[in-house]
C-alpha cells in the first residue's frame, strides 16, 4: 500500500489546529510558531504532490479509496487532476503568509489571566489551519458526498474567524464594530448555508438517479451507456449544484455577503475568504457541474455568461465608488470572479485554462494587495481612503509594494494576472465575441479604481496622521516579497502552471463534448 499523500496533506494542518488550540493561554508565541511550522510542513507535502503529479498521466492521480458509509454508497475517495493540484498548491502556499501577516491580529489588547480557559490567539491560528485542512481536502475529494460535507463544514471555522476577530481599525469595546462583525459573519453563514441546503437536495437526487456518489463510477457508467439521466432531471440537479457554487464564488446577484465579510474581517482572514475559500466554488463548477451534467451546463451557458458579465462590470463600478479600502478590494474580487466564471463557461481550452490560471493568480495578487492594505490600516487605524495621503513619502517600500499589488489587480502586462485575463478573453471571444467585447469594460474600470486608490492614499501632501508612519518591517517584507516575486515570475513564465492545467482542461472539454472553434481565417502555410 502506497503512502496516502493526499490524506496526509489535509490531515497535517488539522492536527496542527488541534495542537495549536491546546497550547496554554500564556504561551501565545509558542502557539503562533507551532501554527507556522505546521503550515510550512503542509507546504512541503503539497510540493511533493506537485512533484509526483504527472501532467500527461491519468486524469485523477495519487488516488485513495476506502469504504466510509457502505449502506449509503459513500466512500472516502480522493484524487487530483491538474486543476486540483494547482489550487491545492495555492492554498498551501498562502497559509504561511496568512499566519505571518496575522501574527499580532489576535493578541489580547489587555493583559489576560494565564489561567483563563479562553485562548483567543491560539483559537485564531487553529481556525486558520482547520480551514486549510478542509479546503485542501475539498480539492482532493472525488466522492460527491464527501465533497459536500467539506463544502459545508468549512463554514464553521470561517464564521468564527469573521465574527470573533475583527481588524484593529476599531478600538476594543466598540459595540458598533462588534455588531457589524456579527452581522457580516451571520450573513456569510446564512447565504452559504442556504446554497448548501439546495445542493444537498441535488446530491440526494444525483444518488437516486445514478446509484453512486463516486465521480469515477458515474463517469464510467455514462461512458458505457449504463447510466442515462433524463434531460429535465439533469437540469434541475445542475441548478442545485450551481446555485451553491455561485454563492461561494460569489456570482452576482448572490455576492452581497462578500463585501461585508471582507470589510469586517482582519486582512489575513479576508485573504483566506477570497483567495482560498471562494476558489472552492469556481473549482467545483469545473469538477462537478461540467463533468456530472454536461448537457445542462451547455443549456445554462447563455444565462451564466450574462450573470458573469454583470459581475464583471457591476463589481468594477462599485469598486470605483468605494470609500473603504477593504470593500474596494472585495468588489474588485467580485469582478475578477466574473472573469473566472466567464472563462469556465466559454467552453474553450483557452477560456478554461485562463480561468484556472486566474484562480491561482487572483489568489496571489489579491493576497499581496490585501495584506499590504492590512499593514497600512494597522498603522493608521482606519480603512477609509480619505484618511490617507502622501504615504509614499514616509513609507516608500510600503507604497511600492502596494502599487505592485494594485497593478497586478488591474492585470498589467508582465504580471501573472495578465496572462490569465488575456486567455479568458481570447477563449471567450472565439466562441462568444459580443461577450468578450463587453467584458473588456472591466479592464478599463480596473485601471480606474486601482490608480485612483493609489493616488488618493500614496501621493499628494503628507497628512499629519501619517507623518510618523513606519515603513514595512522585516516580518512584513517576508510576507510580501515572495508574493511579488511569484507575480513577476508567473507573469513572464507561466509554463509550469499551464503544463499542469492544460491536460485537465482537455478532459473537462471532452466531458461536455466541446472543441475549440476553428478560426475564420486559416493561417498561411
ABEGO torsion letter per residue (X at the ends): XBBBAAAAAAAAAAAAAAAAAABBAABAAAAAAAAAAAAAAAAAAAAAAAAABBAABBABBGBBBBBABAAAGBBBBBEBBAAAAAAAAAAAAAAAAAAAAAAAAABBABBBBAABABBAAAAAAAAAAAAAAAAAAAAABABAAAAAAAAAAAAAAAAAAAAABBBAABBBGBAAAAAAAAAAAAAAAAAAAAAAAAAAAAAAAAAAAAGBABAAAAAAAAAAGABBBBAAAAAAAAAAAAAAAAAAOBBOAAAAAAAAAAAABBAAAAAAAAAAAAAAAAAAAAAAAAAABAAAAAAAAAAAAAAAAAAAAAAAAAAAABABAAAAAAAAAAAAAAAAAAAAAAGBAAAAAAAAAAAAAAAAAAAAAAAAAAAAAAAAGBABAAABEGAAAABAAAAAAAAAAAAAAAGBBGBAAAAAAAAAAAAAAAABAAAAAAAAAAAAAAAAAAAAAAAAAABEBBBAAAAABBBBBAAAAAAAAAAAAAAAAAAABAAAAAAAAAAAAAAAAAAAGBBBBBBABBBBX
